[in-house]
Amino acid sequence: MKKVVSRSLFLLILGTLCSCRKELKAPEYVKYLQDERYGFRKVVKIEGWEYAFQYKPAEMIMLIESKGVKNDSIKNKRMKELEGTAWFNISFRLSSGKVSSMRYNLSSIEDYDKRYDYFLNHAKKHIRLVYGGTDTLFPMSYLFENNYNLTPQETMIVGFRLPGEMRTPEQNMQLIYEDEIFGNGIIKALFKKSDLKRIPELIY
Amino acid sequence: MKEIRILLICFLMCLVTGISLNMIFEKKQKKIGVVDAVRLFDKFNMKTEMEAKAKVKLQLLNGQVDSIGNQLNLAKATQDEAATKKLAYAYDYIRSELDKEYTRSNREINEQVWKRLNPAVEAFGKQEKLHVIIGANGMGSVLYNDDYYDLTDKLIEYVNKKYEEGS
């Protein structure tokens, strides 16, 4: 009987320890979220192309934006603004990294302008988020990051308003991007509910 | 001392037997898989979704073909030659547009789906430690195979999971 009790206690303690959220300082926190192993960054490789989907919790956005800012009221205000939303970066590049994807397979400046216009104004129509397997959300905010061809990687920043009174994402989130330019079809990335529960706590 | 030596010999004999058995067992394990390529293609979620998307455009064009076709029949029935000529031209044009769109979307779906399936099949083969995956497609390349080598369902599950989760 004693053995049973002690084993049950051991399992209970082990379970409690496992369910505790990690605590990380700013640089480690960002590194953790950018590490593919933890499920917040998904990379899909399609014949010479790489699409990276990065989920950015509010704390991560705030950390990146407020480099050096120590004013708590500004930070709190920003956190409040980000409440009830989910943000992602969708990056794409040629695996070789030799040519900018914006210039890939183009024959004229008009084609470049058309492609650029697509990513500035139309690509958002081809992005959606399936929340909890049932709600399909469309971007409330979209931005194509212009890197002026300085890096071979292009990034689309996209934000969604969560359904209901949800403050932070708690359900599975499937980000879907339909590539209409490079002929790579529908690309999906799933951010699991179980991983979302394990987002470390940020220590300031 | 003698006992230790006997024990050591026994241990070594067990080890050698274990390794040999393991090698025999590994050799006996299947290293070949057969996959119904047509079923794999048809059951891939990306193919179904792309087809559904293309269907909307094709149905729209088809509606236009039907509508112009009806007007053309009416013009023929009323023996309106000018309208018949004009509508016949419009009908041929929209009909050829529908054919072109059908061919284009079919080609696009085929290309994009296989682009995604090929590396996934390769990854599956590596994961399952297979040396060969034979694609059966009903064209006579595989005349018969029983369930033992058939990995179609397992591969369908694998490629769809990979597609949905983005791994």
Interface residues (C-beta under 8 A of the other chain):
Chain A: K42 V44 K45 I46 E47 F53 Q174 L175 G183 N184 G185 I186 I187 K188 A189 L190
Chain B: M46 E49 M50 E108 E111 Q112 V113 K115 R116 N118 P119 Y163 E164 E165 G166 S167
